[in-house]
Each structure stands twice: as structure tokens, then as C-alpha cells.
């Protein structure tokens, strides 16, 4: 088949992470090449940022800022115009520094007289040392020169992003770009109106980058992966450019957003931009589609694919087995500019910095989730429900191939929950091959993670793990079907910490039937976990009900009533609900996150948790020594 001219270009649309490529195109490109298909890839998310934040990008930004009436300019824009020569003198050097190409610049950045400082630098005032000392010493110490410089350089980029939002495109974000146009949006109208509106500076830049990618690769098929709502607007803008430039090029949309939000798609206007939309893992549907385009398969034999016929949307799924995880091949980063990604340091949370700092090779230990029971999770969807593992030797073979290609030995395992048996086998295989790597990923805090296993994982290169404690309440953990208890979580997290592995806890509030008392108790558990050194990092997320989760499918079992979704035939995922407890979770959430921020810095661990709440809350029912006793048990 390879002799037929059918070049496939896979593209990452803006915006994703700045520090490392989103892995979807790497997986698909590696798989297609393993099947003899001429496959290439581009990261236009990174390309867009590098173009906007360049000397020419700032020149275009100044033109727009100058046109704004002086009395309508924000402090960010005023500083930008006043300090414009300094911005153009520093932007190229700062980008190179964040790319790891010019580490000595850290001395000038930290000197305090190199970077122009806009309003984002005001955030440093909260760290002022009352004795007149170094305000960031608590975070970086006396020797943290590179980290301190990356943090200051990130504030500098955020100042410029604020200007970009004000004068060029209010929807611009480094991650969640225009996400409100797509996230759980029942109507296509807002997105259609945005796509019909005059192009902004960001749109024009993306248009030029898309045309450049087409000229470079001359593809017949373009696969656009939209993992998040914050990729969707740009994905459609790119497809719009492609169709205007050459309508014969086949455009295909897939990715996490499609898999969760477009499972009931009925909006025909989507197909003005995309010829096909595929659901779930892309390997099998893409193979079938390419065969169809070569005339080797009828349209009736497409797999998990939407298309438009006679003005109406049709979904075609000819049942065929998916590609086994062992046969999907090794991801390839060939074609992606590995040396141009930006290691930024935005949040000083030790776990969050792993997501944004450093270039990690993203990989999965297994497909799907081996537990797949949590009631808040999309357990009915393929990316969770279809568990498929691979031999440790195959996994480590893939890792060695990736290291040889990228020169990078850091891995981020992006599994929903990496299986303990598979991690043990992988660790033993890495040690047997005498491989020195660093890795981190997500797990369940289950009892299989014994102190002995945690030590083994550390010896194999594990530096951090994250896991869901969710609502730290045994009643609610049982309702969630997490399969863990608070005392068990304490023992597992302590074992990881004792092995020298950073532990981050995913925490949740606002779960159905969660009372104020439950919330106070949960915060007391969390306080004790920090105090005992079991966890070093955490983040409270507000519970969101999705239509694919057990709560969304059977709300009565969780004591809530779903709010009917508005009519529409576009995106559907999040669904509101009425909780009879009537608790103001937004107010509680502010207290939870304030407390957690302080706990991570060792502040307030001795205080009564009620002191974090603005309103009167009941006393915790949890013994102040619960976690200590759990660890002694």
C-alpha cells in the first residue's frame, strides 16, 4: 500500500502544553509508519506561541496597542508600550533561555534590571520578607538560580499574554484557548459565529503557519487532534484554512474532546470544515478511512466515523477489533522540534511544575483503566473501559527506542491509573537492563503499593506519583466506588514518601450528598496527611458530573436530580444537578484551596481547620491523631 501517494499529516492545534508535545500525533504517526504509510506531524500550538512571542510578533502587537485609546489601556498595555524597546531587546533571549539553550542568562534575569516588569510581577509582593531579605528564598533558596529565573521569565510571558488578550484576542490562553466556545456547548452557533468573524492577530498567525505546514508536507490527508475544548476553536480555524486553500485535502477531526463531547453529534455545519470525524482510539478508524480513500473499502465499512451525506450527519461503525495495545507500535517524535519547547515555571506547587517544566516523553503503561469503577469517571467510554496491557519487555523496548530518538530519559506515564503489577514488572525490567531514567505518573492508592514495591519503583527511577484521594471521607469514597479508605491512603502515601517519591493528591469537593461536615472532616484528614509527611502536594477540584459517568447515568443512586440539558446537536458532556443538601460548595472551595496552599508551604498545620473558613462550620469529627494511628496500625 505504501507505493500509493497518500501522505498523512497529523497536527496538534493550539493550545496544549508549552514544555512537551501532546502525544496523540506521536502515537498515530508511529503507528501509521509501522503500517507502511507516509506519515508526518507538526505542532502548530508551539509554532503559534513562538511566532507571537518573537520580535516580529511584538511589533504586530505594538501596532494594535498603539491604536487603543490611552484611557482604555490596561496597566499591562501601558507598561508594554512604555517598555517596548526592552521587550524587543529581551524576548529572543528569554525564549532561548526557557528552551534550555542559554542557561547563563539566569544571572541577568535574577539581577532584577534585565526584564521589564508588568503587573504580573506584583504577585511577588505576597512573598516579601519582613526582615528585608530575599522574597523568593522560601521557594528557591540561595542556590535556585535557574528555577528562580524560569519563574520570573514566566511572569514576563504572562504579562505579554495579558497584552495580547487585551489588544488582539480576548480568548487567548496558553492552555485553555477559547474553550468556552466548545466545552459542553449544545449549540454550534457560538463557534460558527467566531469562525465567521474577522480574523484576529492570533487567527492570522495560525492561518500563515497552517499554509506553511501544507507547503512543507503537501499532504493528501490532514488529521487534527483536539484533546481538549481549548483546542477546538483553533482546530476549526486550521480546517477552515485548509479547505479554503485546497478543498481536495481531506480533513479529519479526532481526539479526547471528540471522544467525550461529540458522541451524539448531529450538527451538519461541522462538516463544512471536516470531511470525517472519528471516535475513540484513532488507529483502527484511520486505517479504515485511508483504505476507503484509496478505493479499497466502501463507506459502509468505515469504523466509528461521522460523515455528512445529503446534508445530514451519519455515523458509521462496521464492527472490527481494535488494534491491540501491543501492536500499536512505538510513538515517534520525528518532525517535532524537541529543542524548541519551553520549560516554564508558573505555579510553585511542586507537582504542577512537573506538568509545565521539562520535556517529558509521554507514554502509557497500558490502555484503559484496570479499576474502571469510580462513579465520577467516564467508565462507559473506551479510553477507560477497554483495559489492555503489554509485556514489560515491550514497554521498555519502546522506552529505549524513544530515548534513542529524543535524547531525553524522562517519562510521564499518562495512564488514568497505572497498574501496580505492570509497574513492578517495568521496574524490574529497567533494573535488569541497568537503565537510568526518571519517570512519574498517576496511580490508585491501593494496598498493592507496599513499602517494598514503592522502594523498587524509586530505584527504577520513579520521582513522583499522583493519585485520587478525592473526598477524604470513607462514606463518600465508598459512594464513589474508589476501592480505598482514608487509612489505607495514609499508609500507601507514607510508603511512597519514605521511598523519596513526591506524592500529589487529587482532591475533590462538591460530590453528591457531600455536607459541610463532610468537607470539614476531609480538610482535617488532608491536614494530618501533610503533617505526617504522607503527601507533599495536592489540589482541590470541584466535582463535575458528566453524562458518561455512573452519576450521570443513574443520578437517583447518588441522591441527586440532573438538570435537563438544553436542546442542541453539538457538544454534550458536563451536566448540572440539584443536590438536596443545598451546600454552597463555591464558598467552601475557596477555603479548601487557601488551606491547601498553606499546607504545601508548611503553614497552619497545627491550627484548627475551621480557621480557614469564612463562615461558621462545625468541628471536625475526626480524631486529631487519626492518621498517626493509621500509620502505626
C-alpha positions in Angstrom: 0.0 0.0 0.0 2.9 2.3 0.7 3.6 2.9 -3.0 0.3 4.8 -3.4 0.7 8.6 -2.9 -1.2 9.2 0.3 0.8 11.4 2.7 -0.9 11.9 6.1 -0.1 15.0 8.2 -1.1 14.8 11.9 -1.3 18.2 13.6 -1.5 19.4 17.2 -3.7 22.6 17.2 -3.3 25.4 19.8 -3.2 25.3 22.7 -1.6 22.4 24.6 1.4 22.3 26.9 4.4 24.5 26.1 7.0 22.2 27.6 6.4 19.0 25.7 4.4 17.7 22.7 1.0 16.4 23.3 1.4 12.7 22.5 -1.6 12.0 20.2 0.2 12.8 17.0 3.3 10.9 18.1 1.3 7.8 18.7 -0.6 8.0 15.5 2.4 8.9 13.3 4.4 6.0 14.8 1.6 3.6 14.2 0.9 4.7 10.6 4.6 4.4 9.8 4.7 0.9 11.2 1.9 0.1 8.6 4.0 1.5 5.7 2.0 4.7 5.5 3.8 8.0 4.7 3.0 9.9 7.9 4.4 13.2 9.2 3.5 15.6 12.0 3.6 19.2 13.1 3.0 21.0 16.4 1.3 24.3 15.5 0.5 25.0 19.1 4.1 25.6 19.9 4.8 27.2 16.5 2.0 29.8 17.2 3.4 30.7 20.6 7.0 31.1 19.2 5.7 33.3 16.4 3.5 35.5 18.7 6.3 35.9 21.3 9.0 37.0 18.9 10.3 40.4 17.8 8.0 40.4 14.8 5.1 39.2 16.9 5.7 42.0 19.4 5.9 44.5 16.5 2.4 43.4 15.4 1.2 43.6 19.0 2.5 47.2 19.4 0.7 48.3 16.3 -2.6 47.1 17.8 -1.7 48.6 21.2 -0.9 52.0 19.7 -4.4 52.0 18.1 -6.0 51.7 21.5 -7.2 54.9 23.1 -4.8 55.9 26.0 -7.7 56.0 28.5 -8.6 52.4 27.5 -5.2 50.8 28.0 -4.8 48.5 30.9 -1.7 48.7 33.2 -0.2 45.7 31.3 -0.6 47.5 27.9 0.8 50.8 29.3 3.9 49.0 30.7 4.3 47.2 27.3 4.3 50.4 25.3 6.5 52.3 27.8 9.0 49.5 27.9 8.7 48.3 24.3 12.4 48.7 23.5 13.3 46.5 26.4 10.7 43.9 25.5 12.1 43.6 21.9 15.6 43.5 23.3 14.9 40.7 25.7 12.2 38.5 24.0 14.5 36.4 21.8 16.9 35.8 24.7 14.2 34.9 27.2 12.6 32.3 24.8 16.0 30.8 24.2 16.6 30.6 28.0 13.2 28.9 28.5 14.2 26.4 25.8 17.3 25.5 27.8 19.7 27.0 25.2 21.2 29.8 27.2 21.4 28.9 30.9 23.8 31.7 31.8 21.1 34.3 31.2 19.6 33.3 34.5 22.1 35.6 36.3 20.8 38.6 34.4 17.2 37.7 34.8 17.6 37.2 38.6 19.6 40.5 38.8 16.3 42.5 38.6 17.3 45.0 36.0 17.0 42.9 32.8 13.3 42.1 32.3 10.7 44.8 32.0 8.2 44.1 34.8 4.5 44.4 34.3 1.6 43.8 36.7 2.2 40.0 36.8 5.3 40.8 38.9 3.1 42.2 41.6 2.4 38.6 42.7 5.9 38.6 44.1 4.8 41.1 46.7 3.0 38.5 48.7 6.4 36.8 49.4 8.0 39.9 50.9 10.4 39.0 53.7 9.5 41.2 56.8 13.2 41.3 57.6 14.1 42.8 54.2 15.6 39.6 52.8 15.1 37.7 49.6 11.3 37.5 48.9 11.6 34.2 47.0 14.1 32.5 49.3 11.3 30.2 50.7 10.7 28.8 47.2 14.2 28.7 45.6 16.7 29.1 48.4 20.1 30.6 47.9 21.1 28.3 45.0 17.9 28.0 43.0 19.1 30.4 40.3 17.7 28.6 37.3 14.3 27.9 38.8 14.0 31.5 40.0 14.9 32.8 36.6 12.4 30.5 34.9 9.7 31.7 37.3 10.5 35.4 36.6 10.7 34.7 32.8 7.2 33.0 33.0 5.8 36.1 34.7 7.3 38.2 31.8 5.5 35.9 29.3 2.2 36.2 31.2 2.5 40.0 31.1 2.8 39.8 27.3 -0.1 37.3 27.2 -2.2 39.8 29.1 -1.5 42.5 26.5 -2.3 40.0 23.7 -5.6 39.3 25.3 -6.5 43.0 25.6 -5.5 44.3 22.2 -5.6 41.3 19.9 -7.7 38.3 21.0 -9.5 38.2 24.4 -9.9 34.4 24.1 -6.1 33.7 24.1 -4.7 31.5 26.8 -1.5 29.4 26.9 -3.7 26.3 27.6 -7.4 26.9 27.5 -7.7 28.9 24.3 -11.3 29.9 23.5 -12.5 26.8 25.4 -16.0 28.3 26.2 -16.9 28.1 22.5 -16.7 24.3 22.7 -16.9 22.9 26.2 -20.3 21.2 26.7 -21.7 23.6 24.2 -25.0 22.2 22.9 -25.2 24.7 20.0 -22.6 25.1 17.3 -23.7 28.7 16.8 -21.1 30.4 19.1 -18.3 28.5 17.4 -19.8 29.2 13.9 -20.1 33.0 14.7 -16.5 33.1 15.9 -15.3 31.3 12.8 -17.2 33.8 10.6 -15.8 36.8 12.4 -12.9 38.8 11.1 -9.5 37.2 11.9 -7.6 38.4 14.9 -3.8 38.6 15.0 -3.8 35.1 16.5 -6.0 33.8 13.7 -3.9 35.4 11.0 -0.7 33.9 12.5 -2.2 30.5 12.7 -3.5 30.8 9.2 0.0 31.5 7.9 1.5 28.7 9.9 -1.1 26.2 8.6 -0.3 27.2 5.0 3.4 26.8 5.7 2.8 23.3 7.0 0.8 22.4 3.9 3.5 23.7 1.6 6.2 21.8 3.5 4.5 18.4 3.6 2.0 18.5 0.7 -0.4 16.1 2.4 -3.5 14.5 0.9 -5.0 13.9 4.4 -4.7 16.1 7.5 -5.6 14.6 10.9 -6.3 17.2 13.5 -6.2 16.0 17.1 -8.3 18.1 19.6 -7.7 16.6 23.1 -9.4 19.4 25.0 -12.1 22.1 24.5 -9.2 24.6 24.4 -8.0 23.1 21.1 -11.3 23.1 19.3 -11.6 26.7 18.0 -8.0 26.6 16.6 -8.7 23.2 15.1 -11.7 24.5 13.2 -9.7 27.6 12.1 -7.0 25.4 10.7 -9.5 23.2 8.9 -11.1 26.4 7.5 -7.7 27.5 6.1 -7.1 24.1 4.6 -10.5 24.0 2.9 -10.1 27.5 1.5 -6.6 26.7 0.3 -7.3 23.3 -1.2 -10.7 21.7 -0.8 -9.4 18.4 -2.1 -7.3 17.9 1.0 -9.2 15.5 3.3 -9.6 16.9 6.9 -10.3 14.6 9.8 -11.0 15.5 13.5 -10.4 13.2 16.4 -9.0 13.3 20.0 -10.2 13.5 23.6 -12.7 16.3 23.0 -14.5 14.4 20.2 -14.5 11.2 22.3 -16.2 12.7 25.3 -18.3 15.6 23.9 -19.3 14.7 20.3 -20.7 11.2 20.8 -24.2 12.4 19.8 -23.1 14.8 17.0 -25.9 15.9 14.7 -24.7 19.3 13.5 -24.1 19.2 9.8 -22.2 22.5 9.7 -19.3 20.9 11.3 -18.6 19.1 8.0 -18.1 22.4 6.2 -14.7 22.2 7.9 -14.0 18.5 8.4 -14.8 15.7 6.0 -14.7 13.0 8.7 -14.8 12.8 12.5 -13.6 9.6 14.3 -14.3 8.4 17.8 -12.0 6.8 20.4 -8.6 5.3 19.6 -7.6 6.6 16.2 -5.6 3.7 14.8 -8.3 1.4 13.5 -10.7 4.1 12.2 -7.8 5.9 10.5 -6.6 2.7 8.7 -10.2 2.0 7.6 -10.6 5.6 6.3 -7.3 5.6 4.4 -8.4 2.3 2.8 -11.7 3.9 1.9 -9.9 6.9 0.3 -7.8 4.6 -1.7 -10.9 2.8 -3.0 -10.2 -0.4 -1.1 -13.1 -0.2 1.4 -16.7 1.0 1.0 -18.1 3.9 3.1 -20.4 1.3 4.8 -17.3 -0.4 6.2 -15.9 2.7 7.9 -15.3 2.4 11.7 -16.5 4.8 14.4 -16.7 7.6 11.8 -19.1 10.5 11.3 -19.6 12.0 7.8 -22.2 14.1 6.0 -24.3 12.7 3.2 -27.1 14.7 1.5 -26.9 17.4 4.2 -27.3 15.0 7.1 -24.8 13.6 9.7 -24.3 9.9 9.5 -22.4 7.7 12.0 -20.9 4.5 10.5 -19.4 1.8 12.6 -18.6 -1.5 10.9 -17.5 -3.7 13.9 -13.9 -4.8 13.7 -11.5 -5.5 16.6 -9.4 -2.6 17.8 -5.6 -2.7 17.4 -4.1 -4.5 20.4 -2.0 -2.2 22.6 1.0 -4.5 22.0 0.6 -3.8 18.2 0.1 0.0 18.2 3.9 0.4 17.7 6.2 3.0 19.3 5.3 6.7 19.3 7.7 8.9 17.3 8.6 12.5 17.9 10.3 12.7 14.5 9.3 16.0 12.9 8.5 17.8 16.2 11.0 20.5 17.3 12.1 18.8 20.5 14.7 21.5 21.3 12.2 24.4 21.0 9.7 23.6 23.8 9.6 26.0 26.7 10.2 24.9 30.3 8.1 27.4 32.2 7.6 27.7 35.9 4.2 29.3 36.5 2.9 27.7 39.7 5.2 26.9 42.6 3.3 23.8 43.5 5.9 21.0 43.3 3.7 18.7 41.3 2.3 21.2 39.0 5.7 22.2 37.9 6.3 18.7 36.6 3.5 19.3 34.1 5.0 22.6 32.8 8.7 22.3 33.4 11.0 19.9 31.5 10.4 17.9 28.3 8.9 14.6 29.2 8.3 11.7 26.9 4.6 10.9 27.3 3.8 7.2 27.3 1.2 4.7 28.6 1.8 1.6 30.6 -1.5 0.1 29.5 -4.6 1.1 27.6 -7.6 2.0 29.7 -8.1 1.6 33.4 -7.8 -1.7 35.3 -10.2 -0.5 38.0 -12.8 1.4 35.9 -15.4 1.6 38.7 -15.1 5.2 40.0 -18.6 6.8 39.9 -17.4 10.2 38.8 -15.3 8.8 35.9 -16.3 8.2 32.2 -16.3 4.5 32.8 -18.6 3.8 29.9 -16.1 5.2 27.3 -13.4 3.3 25.5 -10.5 5.2 26.9 -11.4 4.0 30.4 -13.4 0.8 29.8 -11.2 -1.2 27.5 -8.2 -2.3 29.5 -5.3 -3.8 27.5 -1.8 -4.3 28.9 1.5 -5.1 27.3 4.6 -7.1 28.4 7.2 -5.2 30.4 9.9 -6.1 27.9 7.8 -4.5 25.1 7.2 -1.4 27.2 10.9 -0.9 28.0 11.8 -1.6 24.4 9.5 1.3 23.4 11.2 3.5 26.1 14.6 2.7 24.8 13.6 3.5 21.2 12.2 6.8 22.4 15.3 7.7 24.3 17.5 6.9 21.3 15.3 9.2 19.2 14.8 12.2 21.5 17.9 12.0 23.7 15.5 12.5 26.7 15.3 10.0 29.5 12.3 11.4 31.4 8.9 9.7 31.0 5.4 10.8 32.1 3.0 7.9 32.1 -0.3 9.3 31.2 -2.5 6.3 32.3 -5.7 7.0 34.2 -4.2 4.7 36.8 -1.1 2.7 36.1 -1.5 -0.9 37.3 0.8 -1.9 40.2 1.7 -5.3 38.7 2.7 -3.7 35.4 4.8 -1.1 37.3 6.5 -3.8 39.2 7.3 -5.7 36.1 8.5 -2.5 34.3 10.7 -1.5 37.3 12.3 -5.0 37.3 12.9 -4.8 33.6 14.5 -1.4 33.8 16.8 -2.5 36.6 17.7 -5.7 34.8 18.8 -3.6 31.8 20.6 -1.2 34.1 18.7 1.8 32.6 18.9 5.2 34.3 15.7 7.1 33.7 13.2 9.4 35.6 9.5 8.7 35.5 6.2 9.8 37.1 2.5 9.1 36.6 -0.9 8.5 38.1 -1.9 5.6 40.3 -4.7 4.4 42.7 -3.7 4.5 46.3 -4.3 0.8 46.7 -2.8 -1.6 49.2 -0.7 -3.4 46.5 1.7 -0.5 46.8 3.6 -1.9 49.7 6.8 -0.2 51.1 8.8 -2.8 49.3 7.2 -2.0 45.9 7.5 1.7 46.5 11.2 1.3 47.1 11.6 -0.8 44.0 9.8 1.9 41.9 12.1 4.5 43.4 15.1 2.5 42.4 13.8 2.2 38.9 13.6 6.0 38.5 10.2 7.0 39.9 10.4 10.5 41.2 6.7 11.4 41.7 3.2 9.9 41.7 -0.3 11.4 41.8 -3.4 9.7 42.9 -7.0 10.3 43.8 -7.9 10.8 47.4 -10.9 12.7 46.1 -13.2 13.5 49.0 -11.3 12.3 52.1 -14.3 10.6 53.6 -14.8 6.9 53.9 -18.6 7.3 53.4 -18.1 9.2 50.2 -15.1 7.1 49.0 -17.5 4.1 49.2 -20.2 6.0 47.3 -17.6 6.9 44.7 -16.6 3.2 44.5 -12.9 4.2 44.8 -12.0 0.9 46.4 -9.8 2.6 49.0 -10.2 4.0 52.5 -8.5 7.0 54.2 -6.3 5.0 56.5 -5.2 2.9 53.5 -4.4 6.0 51.6 -2.3 7.2 54.5 -0.2 4.0 54.6 0.3 3.9 50.8 1.3 7.6 50.5 3.6 7.3 53.5 5.3 4.3 51.9 5.9 6.4 48.7 7.2 9.4 50.7 9.5 7.2 52.7 11.0 5.9 49.4 11.8 9.5 48.4 8.9 9.8 45.9 6.9 13.1 45.7 3.2 12.4 46.4 0.4 14.6 44.9 -3.2 14.0 46.0 -6.1 14.8 43.7 -8.8 16.1 45.9 -12.5 16.8 45.2 -15.3 18.8 46.7 -19.0 19.1 45.8 -19.6 15.4 45.3 -23.4 14.5 45.6 -24.6 14.5 49.2 -21.4 16.0 50.5 -22.3 18.0 53.5 -20.4 20.9 55.2 -19.5 18.4 57.9 -18.0 16.0 55.3 -16.0 18.9 53.9 -14.6 20.0 57.2 -13.7 16.4 58.0 -12.0 15.9 54.7 -9.8 19.0 55.3 -8.8 17.6 58.7 -7.7 14.4 57.1 -5.7 16.3 54.5 -4.1 18.5 57.2 -3.0 15.4 59.0 -1.6 13.8 55.8 0.5 16.8 55.2 1.5 17.0 58.9 2.6 13.3 58.8 4.6 13.8 55.7 2.4 11.5 53.6 1.7 14.0 50.9 3.7 17.0 49.7 1.3 18.4 47.1 -2.4 18.5 46.3 -5.2 20.3 44.5 -8.9 20.5 45.2 -11.1 20.2 42.1 -14.8 20.9 42.0 -16.8 17.8 41.1 -18.3 17.9 37.7 -21.0 15.4 36.6 -20.6 14.1 33.1 -23.2 12.3 31.0 -20.9 9.2 30.6 -20.2 8.6 34.3 -22.2 6.4 36.7 -23.5 9.5 38.5 -24.7 11.0 35.1 -26.3 7.7 34.1 -28.0 6.9 37.4 -28.3 10.1 39.5 -31.0 8.7 41.7 -28.5 6.2 43.1 -26.4 9.2 44.3 -29.3 11.2 45.7 -29.3 13.9 43.1 -31.5 15.1 40.2 -30.0 16.1 36.9 -30.8 19.4 35.3 -32.1 18.8 31.8 -29.6 19.7 29.1 -30.6 22.5 26.7 -31.5 21.4 23.2 -28.7 21.1 20.8 -26.9 18.8 18.4 -23.2 19.7 19.0 -21.2 19.1 22.2 -22.5 17.3 25.3 -20.6 16.2 28.4 -21.0 18.2 31.6 -24.4 18.1 33.1 -25.7 20.1 36.1 -27.5 18.6 39.0 -29.6 19.5 42.0 -28.2 18.3 45.3 -30.7 18.2 48.2 -28.1 19.2 50.7 -28.1 22.7 49.3 -24.5 23.3 50.3 -22.6 26.4 48.9 -19.6 24.5 47.6 -18.1 27.5 45.9 -17.7 29.3 49.3 -16.2 26.1 50.8 -13.9 25.6 47.8 -12.2 29.0 48.4 -11.4 27.9 52.0 -10.2 24.5 50.9 -7.7 25.9 48.3 -6.5 28.6 50.6 -5.8 25.9 53.3 -4.1 23.6 50.9 -1.8 26.3 49.5 -0.6 27.0 53.0 -0.3 23.3 54.0 2.1 22.8 51.0 4.3 25.5 52.5 4.2 24.0 56.0 1.9 26.8 57.2 -1.0 26.3 59.5 -0.5 22.6 60.1 -1.1 23.0 63.8 -4.2 25.1 63.5 -7.9 24.1 63.8 -9.1 23.6 60.2 -12.2 25.7 61.0 -10.0 28.8 60.9 -9.7 28.6 57.1 -13.4 29.0 56.6 -15.0 32.5 56.4 -18.4 31.2 57.6 -19.2 29.2 60.8 -18.6 25.5 60.2 -18.9 22.5 62.6 -16.0 21.0 64.5 -14.3 18.1 62.7 -15.5 14.7 63.8 -12.1 13.2 63.0 -9.6 12.4 65.8 -6.6 14.7 65.5 -4.4 11.6 65.7 -6.3 9.5 63.1 -3.5 9.4 60.5 -0.8 8.8 63.1 -2.8 5.8 64.4 -3.4 4.6 60.9 0.4 4.6 60.2 1.0 2.7 63.4 -1.6 0.0 62.7 
